[in-house]
């Protein structure tokens, strides 16, 4: 059974946290539309000597959602989530944990390592912790270290993605885990959301379609590449972060590289301290599901389409 905080969403969807793209505007719009909005803590980057921008972002999100809920008691906003990169190169982790704990962030999403102290901090402030995994071994480690739920990142997901089929990954996790399970990987329609549930997931984890929204903090060319692209435009490489991920081939070409001739980088090259992410800031991540995205629209409209498609898919299922 899902924890209360993940129940009563308008549609069983968590919008995934996206590097650079996800900020307060997008998160607020997603939550008001009835799905969980999220952002990476590392997206909130302040200048030297300035107060933590993460603090300001969390204040803004909480206050705007509170105002929405007071004005719309019959249609309250969905909760929000913050993604913590727990890799050892993230020098901000301890500071960001303290800020999120102080703001009582309701949903914590952890990536690139399972850390008991992060899960404990989430629980201590009344939140839940979801950890993203690419295989069953990592899934078991995450639960052993105190995560409440899992995000199965399957083949076709945007950004850092696993190589396994969603059928195989969900099947293996469900053999032993009956807690909250989200599925990520090329989910871009309401019909795909229902398919994820049929496979055994509780919720869908959707990112790339929200890049092509008016609230997304993405360059116009990035949004247009999502609209113009399809699965054949996605390239898998470890070169840019040291971890295998999916990226838009046109953005790689624009950076002067051949998508078919990319090298690889060792996992030891991972660096979330800032220098490496700046170097590859124009290499744009995307999942394989973008063939379903054909326009740039407000996030609320994107959610509305998902809801309509999801309901229609459920109706169609009754006819089988």
C-alpha positions, -999 to +999 in steps of 0.1 A: +000+000+000+012+035-009+021+059+020-006+086+024+016+112+008+016+094-025-022+087-025-048+110-039-027+123-068-047+133-098-028+107-118-002+083-104+028+103-117+059+117-101+076+143-123+113+134-122+140+159-112+160+171-142+194+187-143+191+225-149+155+221-162+136+216-130+131+247-109+105+264-087+083+275-116+080+240-131+077+222-097+049+246-086+030+241-119+033+203-117+021+202-081-008+225-087-018+203-117-020+173-094+013+154-099+044+153-076+069+180-088+105+176-081+139+192-086+176+184-079+189+203-049+221+210-069+200+230-094+198+258-068+232+273-073+240+306-056+269+329-062+299+331-039+290+348-006+253+346-013+228+329+010+218+293+000+194+295-030+180+261-020+166+278+011+148+305-010+135+279-034+120+258-007+104+288+009+089+299-024+075+265-033+060+259+002+044+293+004+029+292-032+015+257-027+001+267+007-017+297-009-030+274-037-044+249-011-061+277+009-078+290-022-086+255-036-095+233-007-113+208-030-083+205-053-052+207-032-017+206-048+003+174-049+034+173-026+068+181-039+101+163-038+138+172-037+165+150-053+198+146-034+228+134-053+246+114-026+278+107-045+309+115-026+318+143-050+288+163-039+304+186-013+270+203-006+252+172+005+254+178+043+244+214+040+215+206+016+203+178+039+201+203+068+181+228+047+156+201+035+152+188+070+145+223+083+119+229+056+103+195+063+106+184+026+078+157+023+095+135-004+132+129-007+146+113-038+182+100-036+205+091-065+240+076-071+243+058-038+222+047-008+230+066+024+213+056+057+218+091+072+199+107+043+170+084+048+171+090+085+170+128+080+139+124+057+121+103+083+131+126+112+112+155+095+082+134+086+091+127+050+096+096+029+127+085+010+127+071-025+159+058-041+165+053-078+180+020-089+190+004-122+190-032-111+177-056-084+210-057-064+210-019-059+173-021-050+179-045-022+208-024-008+186+007-009+158-009+012+184-024+036+197+011+042+163+025+050+147+038+018+109+036+019+104+031-018+122+025-051+124+042-085+132+015-111+151+034-138+149+012-169+162+013-204+150+044-223+149+068-194+164+102-198+197+113-181+213+085-161+195+054-172+198+016-166+201-010-194+174-034-183+140-039-198+112-024-175+095-058-176+126-076-162+134-049-137+099-045-122+094-083-122+126-090-102+119-062-077+083-073-071+094-108-063+105-095-028+094-059-024+057-049-019+064-012-010+062+019-032+076+012-066+079+038-094+090+031-130+111+053-152+118+048-189+102+063-220+069+070-203+053+099-221+016+092-224-013+083-201-015+049-217+022+043-207+013+053-171-013+026-170+010+001-186+036+008-158+009-001-133-001-032-151+035-044-150+035-039-112+046-004-105+026+019-084+034+052-101+051+064-133+082+086-132+081+111-160+107+136-171+114+144-207+078+155-217+081+183-191+111+197-208+088+209-236+068+231-212+067+269-208+078+267-172+108+245-178+142+261-173+155+249-206+168+268-236+144+272-265+165+250-287+164+223-261+127+224-259+124+223-297+147+193-299+123+174-277+094+184-299+113+175-331+129+143-318+121+107-315+137+075-301+162+073-329+176+107-318+187+094-284+223+083-278+235+063-248+270+073-234+290+074-202+314+101-216+297+131-200+293+121-164+310+087-160+276+070-157+257+057-187+230+081-197+207+090-226+212+123-245+199+141-276+221+134-306+215+169-321+229+186-290+260+164-292+265+174-329+260+210-320+289+206-295+311+195-323+311+158-316+300+128-336+273+109-316+284+077-333+320+081-322+318+089-285+343+076-261+335+064-226+344+076-191+351+056-160+327+059-130+356+074-111+353+104-133+320+114-117+321+149-103+291+168-090+312+196-076+304+218-106+333+219-131+323+188-151+286+197-152+295+232-166+317+216-193+288+195-206+259+220-199+250+221-236+247+183-239+211+177-232+195+146-217+163+130-229+145+097-227+133+077-257+096+085-252+098+120-268+081+108-300+048+115-282+058+151-275+048+174-303+044+209-289+056+232-261+027+238-237+022+247-200+029+220-175-008+220-165-018+212-200+007+184-203-007+169-171-043+173-184-034+153-215-018+126-194-050+124-173-072+122-204-051+095-220-049+076-188-086+075-183-092+065-220-066+037-216-085+024-185-118+025-205-101+006-234-088-020-210-123-030-200-131-039-236-104-064-239 
